[in-house]
Amino acid sequence: MPNSKETWVGGDGGPLVVIQAGALQLWRGAADFMQSRMNGGSLETDYDVICECRDYHVKRHGRDMLVLDDCEWSGRIFGLENGVIVVEQPYYSSEEFPDVVQQVSMSQPKLTFPMVVEDDRLRLLVGADTSDGNTYGFSEIEVVPGPKRCEVYLFDNRLAILISPG
């Protein structure tokens, strides 16, 4: 089930996130930033949680989520014919970079972990934005719910996370 629209998403700082559809109604990003822990307050915002994440995976609002690097480096999410979903984040703005699937096929993952997908859609979003993506936009893809295996690949020029049945 390939993604028919490969929309690039980026912002002006803070991590990109991949959120399951069931958590979208609760996602507020940095909407309460003035009361946030990061800003000296006592409220733990979504943005606080993702900024503290160091291993690309967090559970928030009852769902597993993926946390990418800062969003000044745009990212995209797309599907392959074999059911694998690719989340890609190049680390520079040039359009001249190797095909991510080819680059991954010649490498070993730096990190592998399980992820439970409970919903039928995943949304790539700037983490500081609210779930509707009104500020920076979003990209969304359909997914078959169930257990998944996430493999994180780090290259000099990009981050790639593969989400496979599993």
LUMMISE-990831 format. One record per atom (N, C-alpha, C): atom name; x negated, y negated, z. Coordinates in nm, 3 decimals. Each point is the difference from the previous one (the first is absolute). Layout:
PT CA X Y Z
...
***
This chain:
PT N -0.084 0.118 0.000
PT CA 0.084 -0.118 0.000
PT C -0.088 -0.124 0.000
PT N -0.054 -0.038 -0.111
PT CA -0.086 -0.116 -0.004
PT C 0.076 -0.129 0.027
PT N -0.069 -0.095 0.056
PT CA 0.057 -0.131 0.026
PT C 0.007 -0.074 -0.132
PT N 0.117 -0.052 -0.034
PT CA 0.014 -0.066 -0.129
PT C -0.053 -0.142 0.002
PT N -0.015 -0.059 0.117
PT CA -0.048 -0.138 0.007
PT C -0.113 -0.007 0.102
PT N -0.121 -0.018 -0.048
PT CA -0.116 -0.007 0.087
PT C -0.027 -0.146 0.036
PT N 0.069 -0.048 0.101
PT CA -0.011 -0.139 0.042
PT C -0.116 -0.015 0.099
PT N -0.085 -0.097 -0.025
PT CA -0.108 -0.032 0.092
PT C 0.055 -0.093 0.108
PT N -0.040 0.025 0.124
PT CA 0.045 -0.079 0.115
PT C -0.122 -0.054 0.072
PT N 0.002 -0.128 0.033
PT CA -0.111 -0.061 0.073
PT C 0.046 -0.123 0.073
PT N -0.079 -0.043 0.096
PT CA 0.034 -0.118 0.080
PT C -0.120 -0.085 0.027
PT N -0.002 -0.060 0.117
PT CA -0.111 -0.090 0.033
PT C -0.072 0.041 0.128
PT N 0.007 0.127 0.035
PT CA -0.070 0.051 0.117
PT C 0.084 0.102 0.074
PT N -0.062 0.078 0.084
PT CA 0.070 0.105 0.074
PT C 0.020 0.123 -0.086
PT N 0.025 0.114 0.064
PT CA 0.009 0.128 -0.072
PT C 0.124 0.014 -0.088
PT N -0.015 0.082 -0.102
PT CA 0.115 0.052 -0.075
PT C 0.049 0.124 0.075
PT N 0.129 0.031 -0.011
PT CA 0.055 0.118 0.065
PT C 0.090 0.076 -0.096
PT N 0.009 0.130 0.022
PT CA 0.095 0.085 -0.070
PT C 0.101 0.045 0.104
PT N 0.124 -0.043 -0.019
PT CA 0.106 0.021 0.099
PT C 0.108 0.090 -0.060
PT N 0.047 0.095 0.080
PT CA 0.112 0.083 -0.042
PT C 0.130 -0.081 0.007
PT N 0.093 0.033 -0.088
PT CA 0.125 -0.075 -0.011
PT C 0.077 -0.009 0.132
PT N -0.005 0.105 0.081
PT CA 0.075 0.001 0.126
PT C -0.051 -0.100 0.103
PT N -0.120 -0.049 -0.016
PT CA -0.056 -0.097 0.095
PT C 0.015 -0.144 -0.050
PT N 0.044 -0.017 -0.122
PT CA 0.004 -0.135 -0.058
PT C 0.093 -0.095 0.075
PT N 0.113 0.049 0.047
PT CA 0.093 -0.089 0.069
PT C -0.056 -0.053 0.131
PT N -0.101 0.065 0.055
PT CA -0.062 -0.046 0.126
PT C -0.128 -0.081 -0.022
PT N -0.057 0.006 -0.119
PT CA -0.129 -0.063 -0.026
PT C 0.013 -0.152 -0.004
PT N -0.075 -0.069 0.088
PT CA 0.003 -0.146 0.005
PT C -0.135 -0.062 -0.029
PT N -0.101 0.083 -0.022
PT CA -0.132 -0.052 -0.033
PT C -0.051 -0.096 0.106
PT N -0.034 -0.120 -0.042
PT CA -0.051 -0.103 0.092
PT C 0.106 -0.106 0.029
PT N 0.128 0.035 -0.016
PT CA 0.108 -0.097 0.020
PT C -0.002 -0.062 0.139
PT N -0.043 0.073 0.100
PT CA -0.005 -0.052 0.138
PT C -0.143 -0.032 0.042
PT N -0.080 -0.047 -0.092
PT CA -0.143 -0.020 0.025
PT C -0.028 -0.094 0.118
PT N 0.080 -0.101 0.021
PT CA -0.026 -0.096 0.109
PT C 0.006 0.067 0.137
PT N 0.077 0.109 0.013
PT CA 0.008 0.073 0.126
PT C -0.084 0.128 0.000
PT N -0.076 0.021 -0.105
PT CA -0.072 0.127 -0.018
PT C -0.122 0.010 0.092
PT N -0.041 0.124 0.025
PT CA -0.122 0.024 0.078
PT C -0.119 -0.064 -0.068
PT N -0.004 0.008 -0.134
PT CA -0.112 -0.055 -0.075
PT C -0.013 -0.152 0.022
PT N 0.112 -0.063 0.028
PT CA 0.002 -0.145 0.019
PT C 0.006 -0.038 0.148
PT N -0.030 0.096 0.088
PT CA -0.003 -0.027 0.144
PT C 0.130 0.024 0.073
PT N 0.103 0.046 -0.070
PT CA 0.129 0.029 0.062
PT C 0.008 0.143 0.049
PT N 0.119 0.042 0.034
PT CA 0.018 0.135 0.056
PT C 0.077 0.094 -0.094
PT N 0.048 -0.048 -0.112
PT CA 0.078 0.081 -0.091
PT C -0.092 0.078 -0.095
PT N 0.022 0.132 -0.008
PT CA -0.075 0.082 -0.095
PT C 0.076 -0.001 -0.132
PT N -0.050 -0.075 -0.096
PT CA 0.065 -0.009 -0.131
PT C -0.050 0.112 -0.091
PT N 0.071 0.020 -0.110
PT CA -0.045 0.095 -0.101
PT C -0.140 -0.038 -0.048
PT N -0.021 -0.129 -0.016
PT CA -0.130 -0.050 -0.047
PT C -0.112 0.032 0.100
PT N 0.028 -0.014 0.130
PT CA -0.099 0.037 0.101
PT C -0.042 0.146 -0.016
PT N 0.098 0.088 -0.016
PT CA -0.025 0.144 -0.008
PT C -0.086 0.033 -0.121
PT N 0.035 -0.053 -0.116
PT CA -0.077 0.037 -0.120
PT C -0.139 -0.062 -0.001
PT N -0.016 -0.116 0.060
PT CA -0.133 -0.062 0.005
PT C -0.095 0.076 0.092
PT N 0.056 0.074 0.095
PT CA -0.082 0.081 0.092
PT C -0.030 0.138 -0.055
PT N 0.066 0.041 -0.106
PT CA -0.016 0.134 -0.058
PT C -0.138 0.012 -0.065
PT N -0.070 0.108 0.029
PT CA -0.134 0.021 -0.056
PT C -0.011 0.125 -0.086
PT N 0.104 0.082 -0.004
PT CA -0.012 0.128 -0.072
PT C 0.106 0.020 -0.108
PT N 0.060 -0.108 -0.050
PT CA 0.092 0.002 -0.114
PT C 0.136 0.060 0.029
PT N 0.025 0.044 0.123
PT CA 0.126 0.067 0.032
PT C 0.052 -0.049 0.134
PT N 0.128 -0.033 0.004
PT CA 0.062 -0.044 0.124
PT C 0.145 0.045 0.000
PT N 0.054 0.022 0.118
PT CA 0.143 0.031 0.013
PT C 0.065 -0.124 0.059
PT N 0.103 -0.049 -0.068
PT CA 0.069 -0.121 0.042
PT C 0.146 0.013 -0.040
PT N 0.090 -0.040 0.087
PT CA 0.144 0.006 -0.027
PT C 0.044 0.141 -0.037
PT N -0.061 0.099 0.066
PT CA 0.038 0.139 -0.019
PT C -0.045 0.063 -0.130
PT N -0.091 -0.065 -0.072
PT CA -0.046 0.053 -0.128
PT C -0.152 -0.011 -0.012
PT N -0.059 0.099 -0.068
PT CA -0.141 -0.009 -0.037
PT C -0.015 -0.108 -0.107
PT N -0.106 -0.079 0.011
PT CA -0.029 -0.105 -0.097
PT C -0.148 0.003 -0.033
PT N -0.034 -0.057 -0.115
PT CA -0.140 -0.015 -0.039
PT C -0.038 -0.147 0.009
PT N -0.120 -0.026 0.048
PT CA -0.051 -0.136 0.012
PT C -0.125 -0.009 -0.087
PT N 0.003 -0.093 -0.096
PT CA -0.114 -0.019 -0.090
PT C -0.085 -0.115 0.052
PT N -0.089 -0.047 -0.084
PT CA -0.087 -0.110 0.038
PT C 0.070 -0.133 -0.024
PT N -0.070 -0.108 0.023
PT CA 0.059 -0.133 -0.012
PT C 0.057 -0.023 -0.139
PT N 0.111 -0.072 -0.003
PT CA 0.078 -0.013 -0.123
PT C -0.050 -0.106 -0.097
PT N -0.109 -0.071 0.034
PT CA -0.052 -0.087 -0.105
PT C -0.054 0.085 -0.115
PT N -0.021 0.129 0.028
PT CA -0.027 0.099 -0.104
PT C 0.133 0.066 -0.030
PT N 0.058 -0.028 -0.113
PT CA 0.131 0.054 -0.035
PT C -0.003 0.152 -0.005
PT N 0.117 0.060 0.013
PT CA 0.012 0.144 -0.009
PT C 0.122 0.038 -0.080
PT N 0.008 0.127 -0.035
PT CA 0.115 0.052 -0.071
PT C 0.026 0.143 0.046
PT N 0.122 0.047 -0.025
PT CA 0.039 0.137 0.031
PT C 0.064 0.057 -0.125
PT N -0.040 0.121 -0.037
PT CA 0.057 0.062 -0.120
PT C -0.005 0.151 0.013
PT N 0.083 0.066 -0.079
PT CA 0.007 0.146 0.004
PT C -0.065 0.064 -0.120
PT N -0.049 0.121 0.022
PT CA -0.054 0.082 -0.107
PT C 0.101 0.108 -0.036
PT N -0.016 0.059 -0.115
PT CA 0.093 0.102 -0.048
PT C 0.010 0.120 0.095
PT N -0.107 0.029 0.076
PT CA -0.002 0.116 0.088
PT C 0.061 -0.026 0.137
PT N 0.064 -0.116 0.019
PT CA 0.065 -0.032 0.128
PT C -0.090 -0.071 0.099
PT N -0.125 -0.019 -0.032
PT CA -0.093 -0.072 0.088
PT C 0.027 -0.150 -0.016
PT N -0.001 -0.070 0.112
PT CA 0.014 -0.145 0.000
PT C -0.137 -0.060 0.029
PT N -0.036 -0.102 -0.075
PT CA -0.129 -0.066 0.015
PT C 0.024 -0.142 0.050
PT N -0.071 -0.036 0.106
PT CA -0.003 -0.138 0.049
PT C -0.141 -0.048 -0.027
PT N -0.011 -0.107 -0.077
PT CA -0.130 -0.047 -0.046
PT C -0.020 -0.146 0.041
PT N -0.121 -0.032 0.045
PT CA -0.034 -0.137 0.036
PT C -0.143 -0.032 -0.045
PT N -0.015 -0.059 -0.119
PT CA -0.135 -0.039 -0.044
PT C -0.055 -0.112 0.087
PT N -0.132 -0.004 0.015
PT CA -0.065 -0.100 0.086
PT C -0.058 -0.117 -0.077
PT N 0.048 -0.022 -0.118
PT CA -0.039 -0.120 -0.074
PT C 0.107 -0.023 -0.105
PT N -0.001 -0.115 -0.060
PT CA 0.111 -0.037 -0.088
PT C -0.021 0.036 -0.146
PT N -0.115 0.050 -0.035
PT CA -0.025 0.035 -0.139
PT C 0.095 0.110 -0.046
PT N 0.045 -0.008 -0.122
PT CA 0.084 0.106 -0.056
PT C -0.085 0.114 -0.054
PT N -0.131 -0.013 0.007
PT CA -0.092 0.101 -0.052
PT C -0.046 0.092 0.113
PT N 0.080 0.103 0.031
PT CA -0.045 0.098 0.097
PT C 0.043 0.139 -0.045
PT N -0.073 0.103 0.043
PT CA 0.029 0.136 -0.047
PT C 0.141 0.045 0.040
PT N 0.055 0.090 -0.078
PT CA 0.129 0.059 0.030
PT C -0.005 0.066 0.138
PT N 0.095 -0.034 0.087
PT CA -0.003 0.048 0.137
PT C 0.015 0.153 0.007
PT N 0.082 0.058 -0.084
PT CA 0.019 0.145 0.003
PT C -0.129 0.071 -0.039
PT N -0.069 -0.051 -0.101
PT CA -0.127 0.059 -0.040
PT C -0.104 -0.016 0.111
PT N -0.004 -0.117 0.063
PT CA -0.098 -0.025 0.106
PT C 0.026 0.093 0.119
PT N 0.126 0.019 0.036
PT CA 0.035 0.089 0.112
PT C -0.035 0.145 -0.033
PT N 0.026 0.041 -0.123
PT CA -0.024 0.140 -0.038
PT C -0.146 0.040 0.012
PT N -0.091 -0.097 -0.001
PT CA -0.143 0.029 0.010
PT C -0.054 -0.026 0.141
PT N 0.089 -0.013 0.099
PT CA -0.043 -0.038 0.135
PT C 0.066 0.087 0.105
PT N -0.050 -0.012 0.121
PT CA 0.060 0.065 0.116
PT C 0.066 -0.107 0.086
PT N 0.115 0.031 0.061
PT CA 0.064 -0.100 0.085
PT C -0.084 -0.031 0.124
PT N 0.006 -0.124 0.044
PT CA -0.071 -0.042 0.122
PT C 0.080 0.036 0.124
PT N 0.130 0.013 -0.018
PT CA 0.090 0.029 0.112
PT C 0.123 0.070 -0.055
PT N 0.050 0.101 0.071
PT CA 0.123 0.069 -0.036
PT C 0.087 0.011 0.124
PT N 0.128 -0.025 -0.015
PT CA 0.092 0.011 0.113
PT C 0.140 0.033 -0.049
PT N 0.084 0.058 0.087
PT CA 0.139 0.029 -0.039
PT C 0.087 -0.124 0.016
PT N 0.106 -0.001 -0.076
PT CA 0.100 -0.107 0.008
PT C 0.136 0.064 -0.024
PT N 0.097 -0.032 0.082
PT CA 0.135 0.049 -0.021
PT C 0.080 -0.111 -0.068
PT N 0.051 0.030 -0.117
PT CA 0.084 -0.095 -0.072
PT C 0.145 0.044 0.020
PT N 0.077 -0.086 0.064
PT CA 0.139 0.033 0.032
PT C 0.100 -0.063 -0.096
PT N -0.045 -0.093 -0.081
PT CA 0.089 -0.076 -0.086
PT C -0.034 0.023 -0.146
PT N 0.086 -0.049 -0.088
PT CA -0.019 0.025 -0.144
PT C -0.068 -0.114 -0.074
PT N -0.047 -0.102 0.074
PT CA -0.071 -0.112 -0.063
PT C -0.114 -0.046 0.090
PT N -0.108 -0.041 -0.065
PT CA -0.112 -0.064 0.069
PT C -0.016 -0.139 -0.060
PT N -0.026 -0.098 0.086
PT CA -0.016 -0.138 -0.046
PT C -0.138 -0.050 0.038
PT N -0.072 -0.054 -0.098
PT CA -0.128 -0.067 0.022
PT C 0.031 -0.147 0.020
PT N -0.049 -0.054 0.112
PT CA 0.039 -0.133 0.044
PT C -0.118 -0.068 0.068
PT N -0.010 -0.130 -0.012
PT CA -0.095 -0.075 0.081
PT C 0.050 0.010 0.144
PT N -0.085 0.048 0.090
PT CA 0.043 0.030 0.137
PT C 0.055 -0.117 0.078
PT N -0.043 -0.121 -0.030
PT CA 0.051 -0.118 0.072
PT C 0.139 -0.038 -0.048
PT N 0.041 0.047 -0.116
PT CA 0.129 -0.035 -0.057
PT C 0.111 0.078 0.070
PT N 0.123 -0.049 -0.011
PT CA 0.113 0.077 0.047
PT C 0.030 0.107 -0.104
PT N 0.083 0.096 0.036
PT CA 0.021 0.117 -0.086
PT C 0.054 -0.032 -0.138
PT N 0.067 -0.114 -0.016
PT CA 0.055 -0.033 -0.131
PT C -0.104 -0.053 -0.097
PT N -0.122 -0.026 0.050
PT CA -0.108 -0.046 -0.087
PT C 0.025 -0.137 -0.059
PT N 0.082 -0.081 0.066
PT CA 0.036 -0.132 -0.054
PT C -0.120 -0.091 -0.023
PT N -0.105 0.013 0.079
PT CA -0.114 -0.088 -0.015
PT C -0.096 0.048 -0.108
PT N -0.036 0.129 0.002
PT CA -0.103 0.051 -0.091
PT C 0.049 0.105 -0.099
PT N 0.121 0.045 0.015
PT CA 0.051 0.106 -0.086
PT C -0.038 0.138 0.052
PT N 0.041 0.101 -0.072
PT CA -0.030 0.138 0.039
PT C 0.006 0.089 -0.123
PT N -0.048 0.123 0.018
PT CA 0.013 0.104 -0.101
PT C 0.056 0.122 0.070
PT N 0.085 0.073 -0.066
PT CA 0.068 0.113 0.062
PT C -0.003 0.120 -0.093
PT N -0.003 0.119 0.061
PT CA 0.000 0.123 -0.078
PT C 0.086 0.104 0.071
PT N 0.067 0.083 -0.080
PT CA 0.076 0.112 0.055
PT C -0.097 0.111 0.039
PT N 0.037 0.073 0.105
PT CA -0.083 0.110 0.049
PT C 0.091 0.111 0.049
PT N -0.047 0.122 -0.012
PT CA 0.073 0.114 0.055
PT C -0.037 0.010 0.148
PT N 0.098 -0.009 0.091
PT CA -0.031 0.010 0.143
PT C -0.064 0.134 0.034
PT N -0.076 0.000 0.110
PT CA -0.063 0.122 0.048
PT C -0.140 -0.026 0.049
PT N -0.067 0.106 0.043
PT CA -0.139 -0.017 0.047
PT C -0.091 -0.034 -0.117
PT N -0.093 -0.089 0.025
PT CA -0.095 -0.044 -0.103
PT C -0.142 0.009 0.056
PT N -0.094 0.001 -0.092
PT CA -0.142 -0.007 0.035
PT C -0.053 -0.128 -0.062
PT N -0.060 -0.082 0.083
PT CA -0.060 -0.124 -0.048
PT C -0.151 0.015 -0.004
PT N -0.057 -0.039 -0.112
PT CA -0.146 0.002 -0.016
PT C -0.045 -0.142 -0.031
PT N -0.095 -0.048 0.080
PT CA -0.052 -0.136 -0.015
PT C -0.134 0.007 -0.070
PT N -0.013 -0.075 -0.108
PT CA -0.125 -0.010 -0.075
PT C -0.048 -0.144 0.006
PT N -0.127 -0.017 0.036
PT CA -0.060 -0.133 0.006
PT C -0.115 -0.006 -0.099
PT N 0.006 -0.096 -0.087
PT CA -0.104 -0.022 -0.099
PT C -0.052 -0.142 0.017
PT N -0.109 -0.034 -0.065
PT CA -0.051 -0.137 0.005
PT C 0.102 -0.099 -0.054
PT N 0.080 0.045 -0.096
PT CA 0.090 -0.091 -0.068
PT C 0.147 0.016 0.034
PT N 0.037 0.094 0.089
PT CA 0.142 0.019 0.031
PT C 0.026 0.099 0.113
PT N 0.121 -0.009 0.050
PT CA 0.058 0.097 0.092
PT C 0.108 0.072 -0.078
PT N 0.008 0.132 0.015
PT CA 0.109 0.076 -0.060
PT C 0.050 0.099 0.103
PT N 0.131 0.009 0.013
PT CA 0.062 0.099 0.088
PT C 0.093 0.083 -0.086
PT N -0.020 0.131 0.002
PT CA 0.086 0.092 -0.072
PT C 0.096 0.065 0.100
PT N 0.127 -0.002 -0.033
PT CA 0.105 0.062 0.083
PT C 0.051 0.120 -0.079
PT N -0.030 0.120 0.052
PT CA 0.032 0.124 -0.072
PT C 0.099 0.083 0.081
PT N 0.082 0.080 -0.067
PT CA 0.084 0.093 0.075
PT C -0.087 0.089 0.087
PT N 0.049 0.024 0.121
PT CA -0.082 0.078 0.073
PT C -0.017 0.054 0.123
***
